[in-house]
Amino acid sequence: MDNLTPRGSMGIERIAVLGAGQMGNGIAQVAACAGYEVVMIDIKQDYLDNGLAAIENSLSRVVKKERMTQQDADVAISLISTSTEKTSASDADLVVEAIPEIPELKFSTFTELDSICKPEAILASNTSSISINAIADATNRPDRVIGMHFMNPVPVMKLVEIINGQDTSSEVTELVVEASERMGKVPLACNDSPGFVSNRILCPMINEAILALEEGVAEPEAIDGIMKLGMNHPIGPLALADLIGLDTILHIMNVLHEGFEGNPKYAPSDLLKDMVSEGKLGRKSGEGFYSYS
Ligand code: 3HC
């Protein structure tokens, strides 16, 4: 790729969000609330319908709290279109990918997006753990690939962790910082490294809480209560694991363990591995450290 090709100055107006799941629909929502034209793309119409329903539900909570008028919520919804074709991202200025955390799927998706999207489009990934450099390598525009890591639940959480790959241009970082701020978020930047900053710190803490439970140090309610009341955390680490998904926590611990060359401090606990293999994934499966039936 010729990095010197002038692309002209650009502003972000149209955003494509790939994936209508928990993170994708949240990102589509905050982008539309900021006035961006948004296309939400997923492989099945059902997923898109569920994503739109989640957005409507979340917006109605915000309207009920009188933090937004019904009229503004209606405008936001009208800015969101849906599609089952990735080619609908062809005129986007920014694509935010929020598909499952499967490295090969991410790489092939970015190769495809690179061929579909206009040359100046920025390709961002909401990955929680996959290397931005490796994702960028799957494209011919590594200077326009960046991490945009939103937190769950997206409409509520202020942070967007911005992950610069080794080739990400400063212009791209600036544009993505600006777009995140327009979405009402606080963007904070870091460099590509296993787990970035957020999950490098958060997931070992959660894993430690699971080890404490496994070793019989305390019951789940006590572990969570100690961290809530003692450290002012909004919810305890085990309840947070249930919110994030135990499979996601295990996946991130494995990425950290491998990424830091087998350092035992990142080894996932046996209880975490057992619960994932038993299908106890937290809120999404109805059972984790707590029951959600
Ligand atoms: N849409 C809109 N508003 C929402 C919402 C949604 N989806 N979910 C919650 N809210 C609002 C509620 O309306 C409520 O508003 P209020 O303050 O005006 O009453 C407020 O958020 C609090 O919600 P609830 O009263 O229902 O419940 P809680 O007080 O338990 O708060 C929470 C929910 C904000 C999620 C809180 O439990 C919390 O902060 N949890 C920690 C979240 C966290 O740490 N997230 C990061 C996860 S790590 C991550 O995402 C990275 C990944 O890579 C793993």
Residues whose N, C-alpha, C, O or C-beta is under 5 A from the ligand:
A	BS01	3HC	S58 R61 K65 S128 F150 M151 N152 P153 P155 V156 P234 I235 I244
